[in-house]
Structure formats: structure tokens, C-alpha cells
Amino acid sequence: MPQLSPGPWFAIFTISWMILLLILMPKINNLKSMNEPTFMGLFLNKPQSWNWPWI
């Protein structure tokens, strides 16, 4: 039964994962986030509360 013999498919499996992890993942990670987000909104003044003259 060929599925019990790990020789042929395990080598292909490990080589394909090594290619994915060592070659493709750094390229994908470089394209994922080109610009770092800026958090300028955190330092702005808070809005004034509303004035309800009838209450």
C-alpha cells in the first residue's frame, strides 16, 4: 500500500514547505504592508461636550 510508505510523498511535502517558508514568505511579507500606519489621531484635542441650554 503506497500511502504507508512515507518515502516518496514526505520528501515532496518537506521540500515544498521549505520553498514556501524560505523563499515565498519573505516576498509575501514585503508586499503585505508597504507603509507603516501613523497614529496622528491619538494626539488630537478631544472634542468639546455639547451645551444643552434647555436642560
Residue, then its C-alpha position, 0 to 999 in steps of 0.5 A: m500500500p503506497q500511502l504507508s510508505p512515507g518515502p516518496w510523498f514526505a520528501i515532496f511535502t518537506i521540500s515544498w514547505m521549505i520553498l514556501l517558508l524560505i523563499l515565498m514568505p519573505k516576498i509575501n511579507n514585503l508586499k503585505s504592508m508597504n507603509e507603516p500606519t501613523f497614529m496622528g489621531l491619538f494626539l488630537n484635542k478631544p472634542q468639546s461636550w455639547n451645551w444643552p441650554w434647555i436642560 
